[in-house]
Amino acid sequence: MIQKIISKIVELVIKAQELALSIGIPNILQPGLVKEMIISERLGHKLIASKRDADGCDKNDPSIKYEYLSCYEGGTEQLDRMFKSPADKRAESLYRITRNKMIYLAIFYKKEPLKIKVIYESADSPQKGFLEKNKELELLKDIPYLLYVGNVFPHKNLNRLLQAFKIVYSSIDLPKLSLVLVGAMDPFFKKLQKLASQIGINNNVIFAGKISDPELAWLYQNALSYVFPSLIEGFGLPGLEAMSYGLPVVSSDRGPLPEIYGEAVLYFNPEDIIDMAKKISQIIQDSNLRKKLSLKGAEQVKNFSWQKMAKETLDVYKSV
């Protein structure tokens, strides 16, 4: 009996895939897509489909958008959980179960919109930067460099960044130009080191590892630009941190990044290495553009604060 039901489900999924192909969706089994379709239909939203995911908007007012967060619930976030403590994993699992149950009930039993309040976090205030006897970073005092800060899990798209940097380095007359990658060394970083060596840029890519806060501040204060090539993000905090230090940002145009960064950064297609290289070259060669983005970034970062986040969170608690 169970096998017959499973076979029927598979048959229906195959038919669903054929229908999906007819409207240009190549893979209906990508994480969360089916759930997002169900949510949009049951809650009366208009589906907004893209290569990355699918969200929804109000059919009567397209400016009102709903984000279903399925990419957060699965996919690359699985990597984060691999490196969390058992207690953290349990807490997150309970959180995910609770939220999924809420969404399930809303879809199949309650035809009413999910009540979601978006509350933005913030970057910390900039601090004074200085180097703490770090010989490798000392070399950067007289070297132009690009900066990336964070982990290098696959969705961060650092493989393409290295390939784009090779194009930039080969086309610009800056023999000492470097790319500085900051983050705790792990197997993903080691794979990047191997790639840098394979494509011949290992002498110009600095794997700084985990550094102190003053050293990180110094890097923000002295870089040419911050580069953020991520394919998907939950928020995009490093870019805001860079802006708070007056550092111009060149960034991926995916996920929430355009929403968070506004017009204060130079965007590129993170899946197009040529476009990425072109925009990085542009920000390196155009000092007026860097100054313009630096000023815009300083204004953009004012839209976010921990005080504002705390107040909005407290207002939500008071409203329930």
Secondary structure by P-SEA (a helix, b strand, c coil): caaaaaaaaaaaaaaaaaaaaaaccccccccaaaaaaaaaaaacccccccccccccccccccccccccccccccccaaaaaaaccaaaaaaaaaaaaaaaaaaaaaacccccccbbbbbbbbbccccbbbbcccaaaaaaccccccccccccccccaaaaaaaaaaaaaaccccccbbbbbbccccaaaaaaaaaaaaacccccccccccccaaaaaaaaacccbbbbbcccccccaaaaaaaaacbbbbbcccccccccccccccccccccaaaaaaaaaaaaacaaaaaaaaaaaaaaaccccaaaaaaaaaaaaaac
